[in-house]
Amino acid sequence: MISLVFKVAYDIGYFKAQSLVNDKNAAKASVRAVLSMEAAQKIVTGALKEDPANPKTTVYQVVDNNPDISTIIVVNNNQKKVAWIVDMRLFFVGDFFNANGYNLTEAVENQYNIVSRN
């Protein structure tokens, strides 16, 4: 009888703990930040210290909208470039490699037919 009581108490505690984990994961998923064209333009303009009313570099397209690292295409002097926004605040132009050494910038350039002028 005592073991049955312990088993029921353990099961109740386990299900409550699992419910808290599921609630915590659901809360994380619902608070996902979304990068809009306007927000990307503000980040790019601020990073390049351009005039917000008349920026020289404009955001052409948001390719991948990921809150950790977003891929965007910017246009400056009629030349398209692949750029990256890290953590919704840091702007980066240049080659970006994944953990396996694959050049992600080159992959996006090939996918969107962007000619890079080096």
Biopython code that builds the backbone (N, CA, C, O; Angstrom):
import numpy as np
from Bio.PDB.StructureBuilder import StructureBuilder

atoms = [
    (1, "MET", "N", (0.817, -1.184, 0.000)),
    (1, "MET", "CA", (0.000, 0.000, 0.000)),
    (1, "MET", "C", (0.876, 1.269, 0.000)),
    (1, "MET", "O", (0.583, 2.238, -0.700)),
    (2, "ILE", "N", (1.950, 1.239, 0.797)),
    (2, "ILE", "CA", (2.844, 2.385, 0.866)),
    (2, "ILE", "C", (3.516, 2.613, -0.482)),
    (2, "ILE", "O", (3.668, 3.755, -0.915)),
    (3, "SER", "N", (3.921, 1.530, -1.148)),
    (3, "SER", "CA", (4.562, 1.684, -2.456)),
    (3, "SER", "C", (3.583, 2.247, -3.481)),
    (3, "SER", "O", (3.980, 3.005, -4.365)),
    (4, "LEU", "N", (2.318, 1.886, -3.369)),
    (4, "LEU", "CA", (1.300, 2.424, -4.271)),
    (4, "LEU", "C", (1.120, 3.925, -4.048)),
    (4, "LEU", "O", (0.962, 4.673, -5.013)),
    (5, "VAL", "N", (1.140, 4.370, -2.816)),
    (5, "VAL", "CA", (1.030, 5.793, -2.501)),
    (5, "VAL", "C", (2.243, 6.550, -3.053)),
    (5, "VAL", "O", (2.097, 7.626, -3.631)),
    (6, "PHE", "N", (3.447, 5.979, -2.870)),
    (6, "PHE", "CA", (4.646, 6.614, -3.419)),
    (6, "PHE", "C", (4.600, 6.687, -4.942)),
    (6, "PHE", "O", (4.998, 7.687, -5.540)),
    (7, "LYS", "N", (4.111, 5.619, -5.557)),
    (7, "LYS", "CA", (4.005, 5.590, -7.022)),
    (7, "LYS", "C", (3.041, 6.667, -7.514)),
    (7, "LYS", "O", (3.354, 7.362, -8.481)),
    (8, "VAL", "N", (1.906, 6.824, -6.892)),
    (8, "VAL", "CA", (0.931, 7.849, -7.278)),
    (8, "VAL", "C", (1.517, 9.246, -7.047)),
    (8, "VAL", "O", (1.356, 10.129, -7.890)),
    (9, "ALA", "N", (2.185, 9.449, -5.931)),
    (9, "ALA", "CA", (2.790, 10.757, -5.651)),
    (9, "ALA", "C", (3.881, 11.062, -6.676)),
    (9, "ALA", "O", (3.992, 12.198, -7.138)),
    (10, "TYR", "N", (4.685, 10.067, -7.033)),
    (10, "TYR", "CA", (5.723, 10.273, -8.038)),
    (10, "TYR", "C", (5.109, 10.636, -9.392)),
    (10, "TYR", "O", (5.573, 11.562, -10.057)),
    (11, "ASP", "N", (4.072, 9.910, -9.796)),
    (11, "ASP", "CA", (3.429, 10.185, -11.085)),
    (11, "ASP", "C", (2.828, 11.586, -11.132)),
    (11, "ASP", "O", (2.936, 12.275, -12.146)),
    (12, "ILE", "N", (2.201, 12.004, -10.050)),
    (12, "ILE", "CA", (1.612, 13.344, -10.000)),
    (12, "ILE", "C", (2.716, 14.399, -10.095)),
    (12, "ILE", "O", (2.581, 15.370, -10.840)),
    (13, "GLY", "N", (3.795, 14.218, -9.355)),
    (13, "GLY", "CA", (4.910, 15.164, -9.414)),
    (13, "GLY", "C", (5.563, 15.194, -10.778)),
    (13, "GLY", "O", (5.937, 16.258, -11.272)),
    (14, "TYR", "N", (5.703, 14.022, -11.392)),
    (14, "TYR", "CA", (6.316, 13.961, -12.719)),
    (14, "TYR", "C", (5.456, 14.693, -13.742)),
    (14, "TYR", "O", (5.984, 15.453, -14.553)),
    (15, "PHE", "N", (4.162, 14.482, -13.720)),
    (15, "PHE", "CA", (3.284, 15.131, -14.688)),
    (15, "PHE", "C", (3.219, 16.638, -14.461)),
    (15, "PHE", "O", (3.109, 17.394, -15.426)),
    (16, "LYS", "N", (3.284, 17.094, -13.212)),
    (16, "LYS", "CA", (3.321, 18.527, -12.945)),
    (16, "LYS", "C", (4.614, 19.132, -13.475)),
    (16, "LYS", "O", (4.590, 20.202, -14.083)),
    (17, "ALA", "N", (5.740, 18.464, -13.254)),
    (17, "ALA", "CA", (7.015, 18.961, -13.749)),
    (17, "ALA", "C", (7.029, 18.987, -15.278)),
    (17, "ALA", "O", (7.512, 19.947, -15.879)),
    (18, "GLN", "N", (6.511, 17.954, -15.895)),
    (18, "GLN", "CA", (6.468, 17.913, -17.358)),
    (18, "GLN", "C", (5.557, 19.020, -17.889)),
    (18, "GLN", "O", (5.844, 19.610, -18.930)),
    (19, "SER", "N", (4.485, 19.299, -17.198)),
    (19, "SER", "CA", (3.581, 20.375, -17.597)),
    (19, "SER", "C", (4.281, 21.731, -17.522)),
    (19, "SER", "O", (4.086, 22.579, -18.393)),
    (20, "LEU", "N", (5.099, 21.941, -16.477)),
    (20, "LEU", "CA", (5.847, 23.195, -16.364)),
    (20, "LEU", "C", (6.872, 23.329, -17.487)),
    (20, "LEU", "O", (7.065, 24.423, -18.017)),
    (21, "VAL", "N", (7.526, 22.239, -17.851)),
    (21, "VAL", "CA", (8.491, 22.267, -18.951)),
    (21, "VAL", "C", (7.774, 22.609, -20.250)),
    (21, "VAL", "O", (8.257, 23.435, -21.024)),
    (22, "ASN", "N", (6.622, 21.981, -20.497)),
    (22, "ASN", "CA", (5.864, 22.258, -21.713)),
    (22, "ASN", "C", (5.378, 23.705, -21.762)),
    (22, "ASN", "O", (5.399, 24.329, -22.823)),
    (23, "ASP", "N", (4.940, 24.242, -20.623)),
    (23, "ASP", "CA", (4.509, 25.641, -20.573)),
    (23, "ASP", "C", (5.670, 26.586, -20.856)),
    (23, "ASP", "O", (5.511, 27.587, -21.555)),
    (24, "LYS", "N", (6.849, 26.259, -20.306)),
    (24, "LYS", "CA", (8.024, 27.093, -20.523)),
    (24, "LYS", "C", (8.426, 27.078, -22.003)),
    (24, "LYS", "O", (8.759, 28.125, -22.559)),
    (25, "ASN", "N", (8.400, 25.920, -22.637)),
    (25, "ASN", "CA", (8.737, 25.819, -24.060)),
    (25, "ASN", "C", (7.709, 26.532, -24.927)),
    (25, "ASN", "O", (8.070, 27.138, -25.936)),
    (26, "ALA", "N", (6.448, 26.471, -24.555)),
    (26, "ALA", "CA", (5.410, 27.156, -25.317)),
    (26, "ALA", "C", (5.569, 28.668, -25.204)),
    (26, "ALA", "O", (5.331, 29.392, -26.171)),
    (27, "ALA", "N", (5.966, 29.141, -24.039)),
    (27, "ALA", "CA", (6.169, 30.585, -23.860)),
    (27, "ALA", "C", (7.338, 31.070, -24.702)),
    (27, "ALA", "O", (7.278, 32.171, -25.249)),
    (28, "LYS", "N", (8.397, 30.283, -24.821)),
    (28, "LYS", "CA", (9.533, 30.663, -25.652)),
    (28, "LYS", "C", (9.132, 30.767, -27.115)),
    (28, "LYS", "O", (9.545, 31.694, -27.811)),
    (29, "ALA", "N", (8.334, 29.823, -27.580)),
    (29, "ALA", "CA", (7.957, 29.796, -28.989)),
    (29, "ALA", "C", (7.036, 30.959, -29.353)),
    (29, "ALA", "O", (7.072, 31.433, -30.489)),
    (30, "SER", "N", (6.227, 31.419, -28.429)),
    (30, "SER", "CA", (5.265, 32.464, -28.743)),
    (30, "SER", "C", (5.875, 33.864, -28.713)),
    (30, "SER", "O", (5.236, 34.811, -29.173)),
    (31, "VAL", "N", (7.094, 34.026, -28.182)),
    (31, "VAL", "CA", (7.716, 35.328, -28.054)),
    (31, "VAL", "C", (8.796, 35.513, -29.124)),
    (31, "VAL", "O", (9.720, 36.304, -28.932)),
    (32, "ARG", "N", (8.694, 34.811, -30.223)),
    (32, "ARG", "CA", (9.708, 34.863, -31.269)),
    (32, "ARG", "C", (9.702, 36.231, -31.946)),
    (32, "ARG", "O", (8.662, 36.709, -32.401)),
    (33, "ALA", "N", (10.852, 36.836, -32.005)),
    (33, "ALA", "CA", (10.984, 38.144, -32.643)),
    (33, "ALA", "C", (10.959, 37.990, -34.159)),
    (33, "ALA", "O", (11.511, 37.037, -34.709)),
    (34, "VAL", "N", (10.317, 38.934, -34.818)),
    (34, "VAL", "CA", (10.212, 38.912, -36.270)),
    (34, "VAL", "C", (10.886, 40.162, -36.813)),
    (34, "VAL", "O", (10.625, 41.274, -36.355)),
    (35, "LEU", "N", (11.752, 39.963, -37.789)),
    (35, "LEU", "CA", (12.467, 41.075, -38.406)),
    (35, "LEU", "C", (11.686, 41.547, -39.624)),
    (35, "LEU", "O", (11.546, 40.819, -40.606)),
    (36, "SER", "N", (11.184, 42.761, -39.550)),
    (36, "SER", "CA", (10.459, 43.338, -40.680)),
    (36, "SER", "C", (11.427, 44.128, -41.546)),
    (36, "SER", "O", (12.571, 44.360, -41.154)),
    (37, "MET", "N", (10.974, 44.535, -42.711)),
    (37, "MET", "CA", (11.811, 45.342, -43.601)),
    (37, "MET", "C", (12.176, 46.666, -42.931)),
    (37, "MET", "O", (13.307, 47.136, -43.057)),
    (38, "GLU", "N", (11.222, 47.265, -42.222)),
    (38, "GLU", "CA", (11.469, 48.543, -41.559)),
    (38, "GLU", "C", (12.499, 48.392, -40.438)),
    (38, "GLU", "O", (13.396, 49.224, -40.298)),
    (39, "ALA", "N", (12.367, 47.326, -39.641)),
    (39, "ALA", "CA", (13.325, 47.108, -38.557)),
    (39, "ALA", "C", (14.714, 46.821, -39.114)),
    (39, "ALA", "O", (15.711, 47.301, -38.574)),
    (40, "ALA", "N", (14.784, 46.041, -40.188)),
    (40, "ALA", "CA", (16.075, 45.765, -40.813)),
    (40, "ALA", "C", (16.696, 47.048, -41.354)),
    (40, "ALA", "O", (17.905, 47.253, -41.242)),
    (41, "GLN", "N", (15.866, 47.915, -41.943)),
    (41, "GLN", "CA", (16.377, 49.181, -42.475)),
    (41, "GLN", "C", (16.927, 50.059, -41.355)),
    (41, "GLN", "O", (17.959, 50.708, -41.531)),
    (42, "LYS", "N", (16.249, 50.087, -40.200)),
    (42, "LYS", "CA", (16.733, 50.870, -39.060)),
    (42, "LYS", "C", (18.074, 50.337, -38.565)),
    (42, "LYS", "O", (18.967, 51.117, -38.232)),
    (43, "ILE", "N", (18.221, 49.012, -38.514)),
    (43, "ILE", "CA", (19.463, 48.411, -38.046)),
    (43, "ILE", "C", (20.604, 48.740, -39.005)),
    (43, "ILE", "O", (21.698, 49.106, -38.576)),
    (44, "VAL", "N", (20.342, 48.607, -40.311)),
    (44, "VAL", "CA", (21.366, 48.884, -41.324)),
    (44, "VAL", "C", (21.747, 50.356, -41.309)),
    (44, "VAL", "O", (22.934, 50.685, -41.327)),
    (45, "THR", "N", (20.768, 51.243, -41.275)),
    (45, "THR", "CA", (21.030, 52.676, -41.268)),
    (45, "THR", "C", (21.822, 53.087, -40.034)),
    (45, "THR", "O", (22.749, 53.892, -40.126)),
    (46, "GLY", "N", (21.456, 52.537, -38.881)),
    (46, "GLY", "CA", (22.175, 52.850, -37.649)),
    (46, "GLY", "C", (23.600, 52.317, -37.650)),
    (46, "GLY", "O", (24.517, 52.990, -37.180)),
    (47, "ALA", "N", (23.788, 51.106, -38.178)),
    (47, "ALA", "CA", (25.130, 50.518, -38.193)),
    (47, "ALA", "C", (26.060, 51.263, -39.142)),
    (47, "ALA", "O", (27.248, 51.414, -38.859)),
    (48, "LEU", "N", (25.524, 51.725, -40.261)),
    (48, "LEU", "CA", (26.344, 52.435, -41.247)),
    (48, "LEU", "C", (26.393, 53.937, -41.001)),
    (48, "LEU", "O", (27.067, 54.669, -41.726)),
    (49, "LYS", "N", (25.675, 54.394, -39.976)),
    (49, "LYS", "CA", (25.623, 55.808, -39.596)),
    (49, "LYS", "C", (25.205, 56.689, -40.774)),
    (49, "LYS", "O", (25.826, 57.710, -41.070)),
    (50, "GLU", "N", (24.134, 56.256, -41.431)),
    (50, "GLU", "CA", (23.577, 57.019, -42.548)),
    (50, "GLU", "C", (22.388, 57.836, -42.065)),
    (50, "GLU", "O", (21.867, 57.613, -40.972)),
    (51, "ASP", "N", (21.970, 58.778, -42.889)),
    (51, "ASP", "CA", (20.811, 59.602, -42.581)),
    (51, "ASP", "C", (19.559, 58.735, -42.688)),
    (51, "ASP", "O", (19.297, 58.175, -43.752)),
    (52, "PRO", "N", (18.779, 58.609, -41.609)),
    (52, "PRO", "CA", (17.575, 57.769, -41.653)),
    (52, "PRO", "C", (16.538, 58.258, -42.670)),
    (52, "PRO", "O", (15.774, 57.454, -43.204)),
    (53, "ALA", "N", (16.502, 59.562, -42.941)),
    (53, "ALA", "CA", (15.527, 60.092, -43.888)),
    (53, "ALA", "C", (15.930, 59.807, -45.330)),
    (53, "ALA", "O", (15.072, 59.703, -46.206)),
    (54, "ASN", "N", (17.224, 59.679, -45.580)),
    (54, "ASN", "CA", (17.708, 59.456, -46.943)),
    (54, "ASN", "C", (18.901, 58.492, -46.917)),
    (54, "ASN", "O", (20.034, 58.914, -47.147)),
    (55, "PRO", "N", (18.660, 57.192, -46.638)),
    (55, "PRO", "CA", (19.783, 56.259, -46.542)),
    (55, "PRO", "C", (20.358, 55.908, -47.913)),
    (55, "PRO", "O", (19.629, 55.805, -48.899)),
    (56, "LYS", "N", (21.673, 55.727, -47.954)),
    (56, "LYS", "CA", (22.336, 55.315, -49.190)),
    (56, "LYS", "C", (22.196, 53.809, -49.405)),
    (56, "LYS", "O", (22.124, 53.342, -50.542)),
    (57, "THR", "N", (22.160, 53.069, -48.330)),
    (57, "THR", "CA", (22.022, 51.616, -48.388)),
    (57, "THR", "C", (20.610, 51.247, -47.968)),
    (57, "THR", "O", (20.174, 51.596, -46.871)),
    (58, "THR", "N", (19.893, 50.544, -48.836)),
    (58, "THR", "CA", (18.518, 50.168, -48.532)),
    (58, "THR", "C", (18.392, 48.654, -48.465)),
    (58, "THR", "O", (19.111, 47.917, -49.140)),
    (59, "VAL", "N", (17.465, 48.217, -47.638)),
    (59, "VAL", "CA", (17.187, 46.783, -47.519)),
    (59, "VAL", "C", (16.276, 46.394, -48.677)),
    (59, "VAL", "O", (15.174, 46.924, -48.819)),
    (60, "TYR", "N", (16.744, 45.472, -49.493)),
    (60, "TYR", "CA", (16.006, 45.023, -50.665)),
    (60, "TYR", "C", (15.071, 43.873, -50.316)),
    (60, "TYR", "O", (13.939, 43.823, -50.795)),
    (61, "GLN", "N", (15.548, 42.938, -49.472)),
    (61, "GLN", "CA", (14.754, 41.758, -49.144)),
    (61, "GLN", "C", (15.247, 41.137, -47.847)),
    (61, "GLN", "O", (16.449, 41.108, -47.583)),
    (62, "VAL", "N", (14.309, 40.635, -47.030)),
    (62, "VAL", "CA", (14.649, 39.828, -45.865)),
    (62, "VAL", "C", (14.512, 38.382, -46.306)),
    (62, "VAL", "O", (13.406, 37.907, -46.564)),
    (63, "VAL", "N", (15.641, 37.678, -46.393)),
    (63, "VAL", "CA", (15.646, 36.316, -46.923)),
    (63, "VAL", "C", (15.241, 35.310, -45.866)),
    (63, "VAL", "O", (14.313, 34.530, -46.075)),
    (64, "ASP", "N", (15.924, 35.319, -44.736)),
    (64, "ASP", "CA", (15.648, 34.366, -43.662)),
    (64, "ASP", "C", (15.374, 35.144, -42.391)),
    (64, "ASP", "O", (16.221, 35.905, -41.921)),
    (65, "ASN", "N", (14.198, 34.951, -41.841)),
    (65, "ASN", "CA", (13.772, 35.699, -40.672)),
    (65, "ASN", "C", (13.955, 34.841, -39.428)),
    (65, "ASN", "O", (13.002, 34.233, -38.940)),
    (66, "ASN", "N", (15.162, 34.792, -38.925)),
    (66, "ASN", "CA", (15.505, 34.011, -37.760)),
    (66, "ASN", "C", (15.926, 34.993, -36.661)),
    (66, "ASN", "O", (16.703, 35.907, -36.937)),
    (67, "PRO", "N", (15.438, 34.832, -35.422)),
    (67, "PRO", "CA", (15.799, 35.808, -34.394)),
    (67, "PRO", "C", (17.279, 35.786, -34.018)),
    (67, "PRO", "O", (17.794, 36.790, -33.526)),
    (68, "ASP", "N", (17.968, 34.680, -34.234)),
    (68, "ASP", "CA", (19.388, 34.615, -33.892)),
    (68, "ASP", "C", (20.258, 35.219, -34.981)),
    (68, "ASP", "O", (21.158, 36.007, -34.689)),
    (69, "ILE", "N", (20.000, 34.858, -36.235)),
    (69, "ILE", "CA", (20.752, 35.421, -37.356)),
    (69, "ILE", "C", (19.842, 35.473, -38.565)),
    (69, "ILE", "O", (19.350, 34.446, -39.033)),
    (70, "SER", "N", (19.625, 36.664, -39.059)),
    (70, "SER", "CA", (18.739, 36.879, -40.203)),
    (70, "SER", "C", (19.572, 37.244, -41.425)),
    (70, "SER", "O", (20.547, 37.990, -41.328)),
    (71, "THR", "N", (19.175, 36.710, -42.568)),
    (71, "THR", "CA", (19.845, 37.015, -43.826)),
    (71, "THR", "C", (19.045, 38.071, -44.560)),
    (71, "THR", "O", (17.833, 37.931, -44.722)),
    (72, "ILE", "N", (19.712, 39.133, -45.008)),
    (72, "ILE", "CA", (19.038, 40.179, -45.767)),
    (72, "ILE", "C", (19.859, 40.493, -47.017)),
    (72, "ILE", "O", (21.050, 40.189, -47.088)),
    (73, "ILE", "N", (19.207, 41.096, -47.985)),
    (73, "ILE", "CA", (19.881, 41.583, -49.181)),
    (73, "ILE", "C", (19.756, 43.097, -49.178)),
    (73, "ILE", "O", (18.652, 43.634, -49.095)),
    (74, "VAL", "N", (20.895, 43.789, -49.269)),
    (74, "VAL", "CA", (20.917, 45.245, -49.278)),
    (74, "VAL", "C", (21.395, 45.733, -50.636)),
    (74, "VAL", "O", (22.114, 45.032, -51.349)),
    (75, "VAL", "N", (20.980, 46.953, -50.980)),
    (75, "VAL", "CA", (21.372, 47.563, -52.244)),
    (75, "VAL", "C", (22.069, 48.882, -51.943)),
    (75, "VAL", "O", (21.559, 49.711, -51.189)),
    (76, "ASN", "N", (23.249, 49.068, -52.545)),
    (76, "ASN", "CA", (23.998, 50.302, -52.429)),
    (76, "ASN", "C", (24.641, 50.564, -53.791)),
    (76, "ASN", "O", (25.378, 49.724, -54.308)),
    (77, "ASN", "N", (24.356, 51.735, -54.368)),
    (77, "ASN", "CA", (24.861, 52.091, -55.704)),
    (77, "ASN", "C", (24.491, 51.035, -56.747)),
    (77, "ASN", "O", (25.334, 50.630, -57.548)),
    (78, "ASN", "N", (23.251, 50.598, -56.740)),
    (78, "ASN", "CA", (22.715, 49.585, -57.664)),
    (78, "ASN", "C", (23.472, 48.264, -57.600)),
    (78, "ASN", "O", (23.458, 47.505, -58.569)),
    (79, "GLN", "N", (24.121, 47.976, -56.500)),
    (79, "GLN", "CA", (24.822, 46.726, -56.308)),
    (79, "GLN", "C", (24.200, 46.001, -55.111)),
    (79, "GLN", "O", (24.112, 46.556, -54.015)),
    (80, "LYS", "N", (23.771, 44.760, -55.332)),
    (80, "LYS", "CA", (23.179, 43.963, -54.265)),
    (80, "LYS", "C", (24.270, 43.218, -53.516)),
    (80, "LYS", "O", (25.234, 42.728, -54.104)),
    (81, "LYS", "N", (24.089, 43.146, -52.188)),
    (81, "LYS", "CA", (25.015, 42.415, -51.330)),
    (81, "LYS", "C", (24.216, 41.627, -50.309)),
    (81, "LYS", "O", (23.133, 42.040, -49.893)),
    (82, "VAL", "N", (24.756, 40.503, -49.915)),
    (82, "VAL", "CA", (24.155, 39.713, -48.847)),
    (82, "VAL", "C", (24.709, 40.240, -47.529)),
    (82, "VAL", "O", (25.916, 40.437, -47.385)),
    (83, "ALA", "N", (23.825, 40.464, -46.583)),
    (83, "ALA", "CA", (24.221, 40.955, -45.263)),
    (83, "ALA", "C", (23.541, 40.100, -44.200)),
    (83, "ALA", "O", (22.602, 39.356, -44.482)),
    (84, "TRP", "N", (24.024, 40.220, -43.007)),
    (84, "TRP", "CA", (23.527, 39.413, -41.890)),
    (84, "TRP", "C", (23.207, 40.329, -40.714)),
    (84, "TRP", "O", (23.932, 41.286, -40.443)),
    (85, "ILE", "N", (22.119, 40.026, -40.024)),
    (85, "ILE", "CA", (21.766, 40.734, -38.790)),
    (85, "ILE", "C", (21.771, 39.687, -37.676)),
    (85, "ILE", "O", (21.002, 38.726, -37.708)),
    (86, "VAL", "N", (22.645, 39.888, -36.696)),
    (86, "VAL", "CA", (22.823, 38.947, -35.602)),
    (86, "VAL", "C", (22.118, 39.483, -34.370)),
    (86, "VAL", "O", (22.314, 40.637, -33.989)),
    (87, "ASP", "N", (21.300, 38.649, -33.747)),
    (87, "ASP", "CA", (20.562, 38.990, -32.522)),
    (87, "ASP", "C", (19.731, 40.264, -32.671)),
    (87, "ASP", "O", (19.566, 41.010, -31.706)),
    (88, "MET", "N", (19.216, 40.511, -33.849)),
    (88, "MET", "CA", (18.318, 41.628, -34.138)),
    (88, "MET", "C", (18.951, 42.993, -33.860)),
    (88, "MET", "O", (18.234, 43.971, -33.650)),
    (89, "ARG", "N", (20.322, 43.073, -33.856)),
    (89, "ARG", "CA", (20.925, 44.371, -33.593)),
    (89, "ARG", "C", (22.281, 44.583, -34.236)),
    (89, "ARG", "O", (22.695, 45.732, -34.391)),
    (90, "LEU", "N", (22.986, 43.544, -34.614)),
    (90, "LEU", "CA", (24.332, 43.682, -35.154)),
    (90, "LEU", "C", (24.319, 43.415, -36.653)),
    (90, "LEU", "O", (23.866, 42.358, -37.094)),
    (91, "PHE", "N", (24.812, 44.363, -37.431)),
    (91, "PHE", "CA", (24.813, 44.287, -38.887)),
    (91, "PHE", "C", (26.183, 43.834, -39.368)),
    (91, "PHE", "O", (27.204, 44.343, -38.904)),
    (92, "PHE", "N", (26.214, 42.875, -40.300)),
    (92, "PHE", "CA", (27.472, 42.299, -40.758)),
    (92, "PHE", "C", (27.402, 42.038, -42.256)),
    (92, "PHE", "O", (26.476, 41.381, -42.732)),
    (93, "VAL", "N", (28.378, 42.549, -43.001)),
    (93, "VAL", "CA", (28.506, 42.273, -44.433)),
    (93, "VAL", "C", (29.824, 41.547, -44.628)),
    (93, "VAL", "O", (30.863, 41.994, -44.141)),
    (94, "GLY", "N", (29.786, 40.430, -45.336)),
    (94, "GLY", "CA", (31.005, 39.665, -45.588)),
    (94, "GLY", "C", (30.689, 38.194, -45.608)),
    (94, "GLY", "O", (29.530, 37.790, -45.508)),
    (95, "ASP", "N", (31.734, 37.392, -45.737)),
    (95, "ASP", "CA", (31.539, 35.944, -45.780)),
    (95, "ASP", "C", (31.181, 35.422, -44.400)),
    (95, "ASP", "O", (31.767, 35.811, -43.389)),
    (96, "PHE", "N", (30.207, 34.535, -44.390)),
    (96, "PHE", "CA", (29.725, 33.949, -43.150)),
    (96, "PHE", "C", (29.755, 32.440, -43.332)),
    (96, "PHE", "O", (29.180, 31.921, -44.289)),
    (97, "PHE", "N", (30.416, 31.731, -42.431)),
    (97, "PHE", "CA", (30.592, 30.290, -42.547)),
    (97, "PHE", "C", (29.844, 29.567, -41.444)),
    (97, "PHE", "O", (29.747, 30.070, -40.325)),
    (98, "ASN", "N", (29.310, 28.381, -41.750)),
    (98, "ASN", "CA", (28.661, 27.579, -40.718)),
    (98, "ASN", "C", (29.700, 26.703, -40.029)),
    (98, "ASN", "O", (30.892, 26.829, -40.310)),
    (99, "ALA", "N", (29.273, 25.826, -39.140)),
    (99, "ALA", "CA", (30.198, 25.002, -38.355)),
    (99, "ALA", "C", (30.991, 24.027, -39.223)),
    (99, "ALA", "O", (32.091, 23.620, -38.849)),
    (100, "ASN", "N", (30.444, 23.651, -40.376)),
    (100, "ASN", "CA", (31.131, 22.713, -41.265)),
    (100, "ASN", "C", (32.049, 23.414, -42.255)),
    (100, "ASN", "O", (32.659, 22.749, -43.092)),
    (101, "GLY", "N", (32.165, 24.731, -42.187)),
    (101, "GLY", "CA", (33.036, 25.476, -43.087)),
    (101, "GLY", "C", (32.382, 25.851, -44.406)),
    (101, "GLY", "O", (33.066, 26.290, -45.330)),
    (102, "TYR", "N", (31.067, 25.683, -44.508)),
    (102, "TYR", "CA", (30.351, 26.018, -45.732)),
    (102, "TYR", "C", (30.078, 27.520, -45.773)),
    (102, "TYR", "O", (29.585, 28.085, -44.796)),
    (103, "ASN", "N", (30.394, 28.168, -46.890)),
    (103, "ASN", "CA", (30.225, 29.613, -47.027)),
    (103, "ASN", "C", (28.755, 29.928, -47.293)),
    (103, "ASN", "O", (28.265, 29.741, -48.406)),
    (104, "LEU", "N", (28.061, 30.404, -46.273)),
    (104, "LEU", "CA", (26.630, 30.692, -46.386)),
    (104, "LEU", "C", (26.366, 31.921, -47.247)),
    (104, "LEU", "O", (25.349, 31.976, -47.939)),
    (105, "THR", "N", (27.255, 32.901, -47.219)),
    (105, "THR", "CA", (27.080, 34.100, -48.040)),
    (105, "THR", "C", (27.107, 33.730, -49.520)),
    (105, "THR", "O", (26.272, 34.198, -50.294)),
    (106, "GLU", "N", (28.054, 32.902, -49.909)),
    (106, "GLU", "CA", (28.163, 32.466, -51.296)),
    (106, "GLU", "C", (26.939, 31.653, -51.714)),
    (106, "GLU", "O", (26.485, 31.755, -52.853)),
    (107, "ALA", "N", (26.412, 30.855, -50.804)),
    (107, "ALA", "CA", (25.229, 30.057, -51.104)),
    (107, "ALA", "C", (24.016, 30.947, -51.366)),
    (107, "ALA", "O", (23.255, 30.694, -52.301)),
    (108, "VAL", "N", (23.829, 31.983, -50.552)),
    (108, "VAL", "CA", (22.702, 32.899, -50.753)),
    (108, "VAL", "C", (22.896, 33.686, -52.046)),
    (108, "VAL", "O", (21.932, 33.926, -52.773)),
    (109, "GLU", "N", (24.137, 34.092, -52.340)),
    (109, "GLU", "CA", (24.406, 34.805, -53.596)),
    (109, "GLU", "C", (24.061, 33.937, -54.803)),
    (109, "GLU", "O", (23.477, 34.424, -55.772)),
    (110, "ASN", "N", (24.416, 32.667, -54.749)),
    (110, "ASN", "CA", (24.077, 31.763, -55.853)),
    (110, "ASN", "C", (22.578, 31.539, -55.955)),
    (110, "ASN", "O", (22.034, 31.484, -57.058)),
    (111, "GLN", "N", (21.913, 31.410, -54.829)),
    (111, "GLN", "CA", (20.476, 31.155, -54.822)),
    (111, "GLN", "C", (19.686, 32.330, -55.378)),
    (111, "GLN", "O", (18.681, 32.125, -56.059)),
    (112, "TYR", "N", (20.118, 33.561, -55.103)),
    (112, "TYR", "CA", (19.382, 34.751, -55.528)),
    (112, "TYR", "C", (20.041, 35.461, -56.699)),
    (112, "TYR", "O", (19.702, 36.606, -56.999)),
    (113, "ASN", "N", (20.982, 34.793, -57.368)),
    (113, "ASN", "CA", (21.660, 35.322, -58.560)),
    (113, "ASN", "C", (22.262, 36.709, -58.323)),
    (113, "ASN", "O", (22.042, 37.641, -59.098)),
    (114, "ILE", "N", (23.017, 36.819, -57.244)),
    (114, "ILE", "CA", (23.699, 38.075, -56.918)),
    (114, "ILE", "C", (25.145, 37.942, -57.348)),
    (114, "ILE", "O", (25.843, 37.020, -56.926)),
    (115, "VAL", "N", (25.595, 38.856, -58.185)),
    (115, "VAL", "CA", (26.975, 38.835, -58.630)),
    (115, "VAL", "C", (27.810, 39.621, -57.651)),
    (115, "VAL", "O", (27.617, 40.827, -57.496)),
    (116, "SER", "N", (28.738, 38.953, -56.987)),
    (116, "SER", "CA", (29.594, 39.663, -56.023)),
    (116, "SER", "C", (30.822, 40.183, -56.746)),
    (116, "SER", "O", (31.468, 39.463, -57.506)),
    (117, "ARG", "N", (31.129, 41.434, -56.499)),
    (117, "ARG", "CA", (32.290, 42.081, -57.124)),
    (117, "ARG", "C", (33.387, 42.209, -56.085)),
    (117, "ARG", "O", (33.345, 43.086, -55.222)),
    (118, "ASN", "N", (34.348, 41.344, -56.176)),
    (118, "ASN", "CA", (35.456, 41.368, -55.205)),
    (118, "ASN", "C", (36.630, 42.105, -55.755)),
    (118, "ASN", "O", (37.653, 42.227, -55.081)),
]
sb = StructureBuilder()
sb.init_structure("model")
sb.init_model(0)
sb.init_chain("A")
sb.init_seg("    ")
for serial, (resi, resn, name, xyz) in enumerate(atoms, 1):
    if name == "N":
        sb.init_residue(resn, " ", resi, " ")
    sb.init_atom(name, np.array(xyz, "f"), 0.0, 1.0, " ", f" {name:<3s}", serial, name[0])
structure = sb.get_structure()
